[in-house]
Amino acid sequence: MYTETDTAAESVSPVRKLRKNEGGLIKYLSFPQITIIVLLCVLVILMLVPILFMIVSSLKSNAQILGNFWGLPSPAKWNNYGAAFTSIWRYMVNSILYAVGASACVILLSSISGYIFAKKSFPGKELLFMMMLAMMMIPGVLTLIPSYVLYNNLGLTNTPWVIIIAGAAGGQIFGTFLCRSFMSGIPSELFEAARIDGASEIRVFFQIVIPLSLPILATLFIMQAVGVYNDYIWPLLTIRDSSLQVVAVGLTVFTKQFGITDMGTQFSAYAISSIPLILIFSFGMKYYIQGMTQGALKM
Amino acid sequence: MRKAPWIFLALILLLGLVPGAALAKDHWSIEGAGNITSLSVSEDGSRVAVGGHNAKAFLYDSEGSPIYEVEAGNVVTGVALLSNGTLLVSSDDRHLYAYDETGGKLWDSDLKRQVKSLAASQDGSTIVLVTQRSKDLIVVDQNSGEQTGSIPIGSLLKEVSVSGSGQWIVAATSDQFAYLLDKDGSLMYKFSADNQIQAVAVSENGLAAVGTASNKVELFDKNGSVNSSINTRDIVTDVAFSSDGERIGVSDLSGNYYIFDGRGKQLWESKITGEGRGVQFDREGKTLYSGTNDGRIFRYDVGSVIDKAASKARLNAMLWAAAGVLAVVLILLYLHYLKKRNRLVIFRQIWKSKYIYLGLAPTFILVFVFLYYPALSGLFHSLYDWQPGGRTTFVGLANFERMIHDPYVIKGMGNLVILIITGLIKAIIPALITAELIFHLRSKRLQYGFRTAFTASMVIPGVALLLIWQNLYDPNVGLINNVLELIGLGSWAHGWLGDPNTALWAIIFIGFPFIGILQLLVFYAGLLSIPNELIESAKIDGANLWRIIRSIHLPLLGGQFKFLIILTLIGIIQDFNGIMIVTGGGPMDSTYVPALQMYYAATKFNDLGYASALGVSMFLVILAITVVNMKLIKTED
């Protein structure tokens, strides 16, 4: 679907180029255009108010916030960030490890089953695929509590596995769908040629299918990792040890746990917790958006 | 010819039904005894001593007729019957008492500290005590009750037990260690349990059993070599050995009694109402006595209950075997039928695809175990009073009935309606306007730039953003009140989240200006996919911008609208993240939603059946929405 939108955008541009040549910059900066730009700027600023407020407040002390609310931080309290980091780094490391672990599992499982559903025929294929499809209709609210009981009975609560397995089990359904629709677009002749040359099935999968599917796997990885990183309710329910807790829950408890009363430090912690997301989005925003719109239009 | 399997089946069914020996079960109740704290059986099995929470110790004969009762100053913590007929009673009143066969007091020893646990060998040569906040086992003389020595352990003691002959002593400490000592008090083995130790016992041949709060009985001996662990259904309250060590009796908190053999194999299990509070065998291991938390004593004839359990297990095994044979027969018949129709080729296909199934196996194991099973379990248990590991009783639709009378759910439904209406407006209108604005930018670079700028807010984790908004609403240092003051509306300043009248609206306002990234991208992609010729020709016909939006954009975005409406509905019904972090449902019940009530029912009140019923109800609503949506799509196609 995304490629389609791209070509649509492409088909618009020649007209625009034509206009540009006709009217030059003036056409670009006509009154309605400027109005649109101003409106959009206002909206963007409004959207970013909480983030800007966070950044400014993260450099203030309590006295600065109370005494001079509207002033910029002077002097800027950079050691707020140090204090925040020492209290939440553990949660961040946990979250990142869980996110990477769960996403790696999702990629592995989804690529295999996506490939099989896309390119293989075998008895029971439709039935199995319907079973996965049906699972997408089950909302999390139905399974939340029974899942907790199940993981608890299996002795998995309060271990990293409760996050990783839950992330893998839930994420692979969507992942299989994405991979299946992507991989059915890869021409089968490629595999046939390799097989005639004597390549084994496993070799075909790892040397042809996986490299050709890297974009969709990247999409999947990023979506899953962001999802696990942002998850709040499930870790809150299943993890008790502070040393295993994730950052989403950690942010809500670390002030009490470390006796932090400085609001600046709290805001610094929020800012620090955004760093992994900033990194992953700066590399993979394109893939994330692709996954989001693709998921939206497939459903 | 077809008859042969049926005859065989009937035969094994008959064999399985041969009744075991009649169950010899007896019980009596002690009025007002409360918790049974301890039990002791005399060497010949003719008398049973019972310690009660009501500060009394009782002596019964093996048929349950009372012989005498004696009173202590506080809760009786331990009783021990010696082979010469002496009854030792320890109590929280800091005394250890000894009575003769008829109830006459032999001696009374003041130990200065509350006695927490008492254990004695049958002949009385070894009597050890655990006193409150003590790190030493106290050894007491049988004839005078005087302390004759102590065995230092080194950490706070909790429980002690002695084997019948006095050869072995096992002591548990509150730091989750069990110490196996010989009769001189020298340490043979130190065992580390994985949770709080609730009870200990040791057999004549030095096998020690430790019952823990993690629903386990751990076995070990003096070399630490036997290291098996037995699972129970709830926290273990007591363990006992028969003297030969071949039988282990266990009671747990949800009223289950078990008998295991010395290797941890379960021989028998039974359940009473109430909590199981103590188990003891007689010397030969023929009778098991057990106590409850409400003063009842049960007596089980070990041999017959084990036989009965074994014959029941045999019956079960035979039924399973019968079912297996039946299944095989049916499959053979089916194969025969297939062969007649010449359809056996499907099996060749399945066999050929074996590696494909192998490849799909991990995926489907996860799907079945971690997705299907919980979903079905939730549907099933919504009809039950669900106590995992304990009693789960069928209550029909009572959970659902309770739901419609639950004031929090009623309030939550009202709130949910408000949240859904505002949520739909928030999800559709701002995103649509923004998408139109971006779409109408001439510069493609600016379009891309703004699209990226709007997605930039994704870099803050959702929880952090909610916490920032919570701070923005702060009555004193919050941005919102400060802005109001700045523009001269200081009188409007308010504890937005603390006032039941504004809290829900404050939550709704979170995320202003409500430009959802997914919504924006969906609309934007939708606009881009509208064929340009359509708009160009409309322009040529003289249509203005408003006309183009109304007559071309909106109708052609129908699919996007439907998708986003469904997604928003499903999302809002399930979502309680924000409310839980920002207000926790308060103040009072002003921001409750059904999903939050579900979470609280499960976590705060441990009411899992009720929580499942709430989950099922929300699932049904979501299912209805999805089905209606699919119907609508079909009619349109």
Interface residues (C-beta under 8 A of the other chain):
Chain A: M1 Y2 E4 T5 A8 A9 S11 V12 S13 V15 R16 R19 K27 Y28 P32 Q33 I36 I37 L39 L40 L43 V44 L46 M47 L48 V49 P50 I51 F53 M54 S57 I65 L66 F69 W70 L109 S110 I112 S113 I116 K120 F122 P123 G124 L128 M131 M132 M135 M137 I138 P139 G140 V141 L142 T143 L144 I145 P146 S147 Y148 V149 L150 N152 N153 I165 A166 A168 A169 G170 Q172 I173 T176 E201 V226 Y229 N230 Y232 I233 L237 V247 A248 V249 L251 T252 M263 Q266 F267 Y270 S273 S274 L277 I278 F281 M285 Y288 I289 M292 T293 A296 L297 M299
Chain B: I346 Q349 I350 S353 Y355 I356 Y357 G359 L360 P362 T363 F364 L366 V367 V369 F370 L371 Y372 Y373 P374 A375 S377 G378 L379 H381 W386 P388 G389 T434 L437 I438 H440 L441 R442 S443 K444 L446 F450 T452 A453 F454 T455 A456 S457 M458 V459 I460 P461 G462 V463 A464 L465 L467 I468 W469 N471 L472 N476 V477 L479 N482 L486 F512 P513 I515 I517 L518 L521 V522 A525 L528 S529 N532 E536 F563 L567 I570 I573 Q574 F576 N577 M580 I581 A595 M598 Y599 A602 T603 L608 A611 S612 G615 V616 M618 F619 I622 L623 T626
